[in-house]
Amino acid sequence: MTDDDAQIIRRENDDLKRRNAQFQDDVTSLGGQILRMHQELERVSGRRVVAAHGQLSGGE
Protein backbone atom coordinates (compact mmCIF):
# COMPACT_ATOMS: atom_id res chain seq x y z
CA MET A 1 0.00 0.00 0.00
CA THR A 2 1.39 3.37 -0.99
CA ASP A 3 1.12 6.60 0.94
CA ASP A 4 -1.46 7.79 -1.59
CA ASP A 5 -3.56 4.68 -0.98
CA ALA A 6 -3.34 5.17 2.78
CA GLN A 7 -4.36 8.82 2.44
CA ILE A 8 -7.37 7.87 0.30
CA ILE A 9 -8.43 5.25 2.84
CA ARG A 10 -8.08 7.76 5.71
CA ARG A 11 -10.23 10.30 3.84
CA GLU A 12 -12.86 7.67 3.11
CA ASN A 13 -12.80 6.56 6.75
CA ASP A 14 -13.22 10.14 7.96
CA ASP A 15 -16.12 10.64 5.54
CA LEU A 16 -17.79 7.45 6.76
CA LYS A 17 -17.39 8.54 10.37
CA ARG A 18 -19.04 11.90 9.57
CA ARG A 19 -21.88 10.20 7.72
CA ASN A 20 -22.39 7.73 10.56
CA ALA A 21 -22.54 10.58 13.08
CA GLN A 22 -25.11 12.37 10.92
CA PHE A 23 -27.21 9.21 10.62
CA GLN A 24 -27.11 8.75 14.39
CA ASP A 25 -28.26 12.37 14.86
CA ASP A 26 -31.05 11.80 12.33
CA VAL A 27 -32.22 8.64 14.12
CA THR A 28 -32.24 10.46 17.46
CA SER A 29 -34.23 13.31 15.95
CA LEU A 30 -36.72 10.94 14.34
CA GLY A 31 -37.13 9.11 17.63
CA GLY A 32 -38.04 12.39 19.31
CA GLN A 33 -40.50 13.24 16.56
CA ILE A 34 -42.15 9.82 16.86
CA LEU A 35 -42.51 10.28 20.61
CA ARG A 36 -44.12 13.71 20.13
CA MET A 37 -46.49 12.32 17.51
CA HIS A 38 -47.54 9.47 19.83
CA GLN A 39 -48.18 11.99 22.61
CA GLU A 40 -50.20 14.20 20.27
CA LEU A 41 -52.20 11.21 19.04
CA GLU A 42 -52.97 10.17 22.61
CA ARG A 43 -53.99 13.72 23.46
CA VAL A 44 -56.27 14.02 20.42
CA SER A 45 -57.72 10.53 20.92
CA GLY A 46 -58.41 11.35 24.56
CA ARG A 47 -60.29 14.48 23.55
CA ARG A 48 -62.41 12.49 21.11
CA VAL A 49 -63.29 9.95 23.78
CA VAL A 50 -64.17 12.68 26.26
CA ALA A 51 -66.20 14.57 23.63
CA ALA A 52 -68.07 11.40 22.63
CA HIS A 53 -68.95 10.62 26.25
CA GLY A 54 -69.98 14.21 26.81
CA GLN A 55 -72.28 14.18 23.80
CA LEU A 56 -73.93 10.94 24.87
CA SER A 57 -74.52 11.96 28.46
CA GLY A 58 -75.63 15.45 27.53
CA GLY A 59 -78.18 14.18 25.03
CA GLU A 60 -79.72 11.50 27.23
N, C-alpha and C positions, 0 to 999 in steps of 0.2 A: 504494500500500500504506500502510495506516495504522499507527500505533504499536501498536495492538492486534493487528493482523495479524502484524506483525513479532515481537511478544512470543509469540504463539501458535506461530509457526514456530520460534522459538528454543527454546521448551519442548518441542515435538515433536522437534526435532533433538537436544536433550539426552537425551530419553527414548530415542531411537533409538541414540544413542551408548552409553547404559547397557545397553540390551538387546544390542547388538552385543558389548560387552565380556563380558557374561554368557554369550552363546553361545560366544564364543571360549574362555572358561574351561571351559565344558561340553565342548567338543570336545577340549580338552587333557586333561581328566579322563577322558573316554571313551577317548582314545588310550592313556592309561596303564593303564586297566582292560583294554583289549584286549591290550596287551603282557603284562600279568600272566596273563591267561587263556591266551594262547599258551604262555607259559613253564610254567604249571601243566599244560596239556595235554601238552606235550613230556615233562615230568617223569613224569606218570602213564603215558603211552604207553611211555616207556622202561622203567618198572617192569614193565609187562605183558610187554614183549618179553623182559626179563631173566627174569621169572618163567616164561614159556613155555619158554625155553631151559633153564632150571634143571629144570623138570618133565620135559622130554624126556630130558635127559642123566642125570638121577637115576633115571629109570625104565627105562633101557636096560640 
